[in-house]
Amino acid sequence: MVDESTSPGLHWRGIVPPLALRDYKVIGFDMDSTLISIETLDEMADLMGKKAEVAALTEAAMRGEITDYKKSLRDRVALLAGMPEAALDEVYEQRLRITPGAQTLIAACKAAGLTCVLVTGGFTHFTDRLRVRLGLDDVRANVLEVRDGKLTGRLLPQAWGDICDGDAKRGKLAEVCARLGVGLDRAIAVGDGANDLPMMRAAGLSVGYRAKPAVREVARIAIDDGGLDRLLELVS
């Protein structure tokens, strides 16, 4: 990224701030380490005594070192077979934290008329609650299979496909834009990991939040310090 910033921890390239939020119609957020401050799958694994193993795979996938994201996710979920479904409640209630500034940014986007979408490789057990809690308009996420109150270690296919990977994130953003009758150039994509790159490359404005190096190189705006609401310093 060519640093055109005069503000510590906030960088941009190829844009002339301030931009207007009302010039966009959709904003798509990644969940883990973007809209929330944790990696939910890693925290789930911690309750099973497998955090180190799962977190290493998560980090490699987010850095783009694992090219088959779907296999990587299936492998990580398989390690959680036998976890009580109630443990997911513990992760949400005791460990999940909304990223600073997220609610301020979402409120500003909604006030400007943007549709706010959550697109994640994470799980509906968390996104269903976050959708209500944050007032999000739409969600695409993965479904964990549960039998007899325990995770089976598998994911359930959905009408749109099997796993929400990078291509599915881009597809959801494109679907929402088409529904609104606008192009992807009217979308903002916010993420931190390699599976966010397809939607970030397609969107009119890409934002990396404390992003991995490969993502930061693509992002038009990079927020390296502070909360998500720092985007409003450039786009308001």
N, C-alpha and C positions, 0 to 999 in steps of 0.2 A: 504494500500500500504506500502510495506517495502521501506523505504527511503534509496536509494543508491546514493543520489545526493551530490555533493560537490558544486553545483551552486545554489545560492538562487532562489527560485521560480521555479526550474526545478528539477523534481524527476523521478526516474525510478526504475524498478525492473525486475529481470530476464533477463536483456540484458547486453551486454558488449559494450558500445559505444567506438568509433564512429561506427555506422552502415553506409552502403552505400545505397544511394537512388536508384542506378541502380540495386540493388537486388530486387526491387519491380517494379511492372508494373502498378498498379492502386492506386490512392488515392481518397477516398471518404470523402467529407466534409458535415457536417451538415451546415445549414444556420444560423438560429437565434441564437444569442449569441455565435456563433462560427466563421463563415466566415464574418458575419456582427455583429455589436456591439449592436443591438437592438433586441427585440422581435416584429416582424412586426405586429402580431395580437394584441398585447397589445397597440401598437401605433395607430392602426386603431380604437381600442375601445376608446382610449383617445379622438379621434375626435368626438365620439358619446356620450361622457360623461359617459362611462362605463368601464374605464380603471381598476379601483380597483376591480371590479367584475371579469373581464376577466383575469387580471393579477394574481389574487389569484388562479384561475383554472389552468392557465399556469404553475405557480410555483409548484403547487401540482402534475401536470402531469409530469413535468421535474424531480421532486424529486422521482418519482415512487410511490407516494401516491395514485394516481388514476390508477387503473389497466386497465380500459377500455379506452385506448387512443382514439380510434375512436369516442366513445360516447362523451368524453370530448371535442374533436375538434368540433364535430357537435354542441354541446351545446354552445361553444364559438362563432362559426360562426353564429349561429341562433340569437345571441344577436345583430348582426350587420345588420340585415335585414333593408333595407331602406337606407343604406349608399350610397351616390353617388359614382359611379365608379371613378369619378375624384378625390375623396379623397385619393385613392390609389396612385395617382400621387404625391399628397402632402406628403404622408409618404415617398415615394421613394426619392423625390427631396429635402425635407427639413429635414427629420429625419434619414434616413438610412445612416449609415457610415460603410465603409469597416473596418474590424478589422485591427489594426496595424500589419504589417508584412505579411498579407495575400497575397498581390501581389508578395512580394519577395519570399515567399514559393512556390506559384504556378509557378512562373517563373523558380525556381530551379528544381521543379518537372518536368516541361515540358522539360527543358534542359536535364534532365536525362532520358527522354523517357517515363515518366509516363503519363497515361491517367487520367485526372482530372475530377472528377464527383461530382455534387452537388445533395445530396439526403436529402429531407426536408419535414417536415409536413407543411411547408409554401406554398406559392401560386405562380402560374406561372406569375402573374402580376409583381412580383419582380424577379423571377428566370430567366425569358426570357431576362431581361435587364442585370442581373448579368452575365449570360452566355457569352454575347457579351463583356461586360465591362472587365471581368477577363480572357477571353479566355478559358473558361471551355469547356470540350469536350462532356459532356453529363449531363442530368438533369432528376431527377424524383421529381415531386412536385404536389400539389393539384390545382384543378381548381375551382374558385368561380363562381357560377351561377350569371349571370347579365341579368336583363330584364329591358328594357326602361331606361337604364343608371343607374340602382340602383342594389345593391346586394339583392338577395332574401333571404339570410341567409342559403343557401344550397350549397353543393358541388356537382360537376358533376362527374359521374363515367367515367373512362378512360379504354382504351383497356386492360391495365395491372391489373386493379382492381378499388376499390372505393376510398380508402384513403391511402396516403403514411404514414404508421405508421412504427414502428420498424421492423416488418417482411418485409415490402415492401422495406425498406432501405437495409436490408441485401440481399433481392432478387435482387435488382438492382445491388448491388456490385458484387454478384455472376454472374449475367447476363453479366456484362462487362468483368469480368475475363474469363468466358467461351468463349466469343466472341474473346478474345485475346489468348485463348488456354492455360491459366494458372490457377492455383488453388487459392483459397482465401488466402493461405499462402503468396502469392505475393502481397497482398493488404494491404494498410494502411487505417485505419478508424479514423476520427477525429470528436469528438463531445463533448457535455457537459451535455446532459440530458438523462433521462431514456429510451426514445425512440431511442437513439443511441446504446443502449447496445447490441441488437442482431447483428448489423454489427460489433461492436467493439469486441465482443466475437468470431466472425467468422474470422476476419481479422488476418493476420500474425503479424501485429503491430497495437496496439490500442493507441490512443492519446487523453487524456482528456484536453480540454482547459477551464481553469477556471471552472472546472466541479463540478456538484453536488456531494455530498459525495458518493452516491451509484455508481456513474460512476467513480469517482476517485479511488475507491477500485478495480475496474476492469482494469483500464487503465494501460498499461505497461509503458507509459510515461505520466506524468502530468505536464502541463504548468500552473503554478498558478500566475505568474507575467510576464509582458512583452507581446510581440506580438507573433503571430503564427510562425514567422520566428525563434523563439527560438528552434523549432524542429531541425533546421539545425545545432545546436550546438551538437546534438547527431546523426543525420542522414544526411549525406552530400555527 
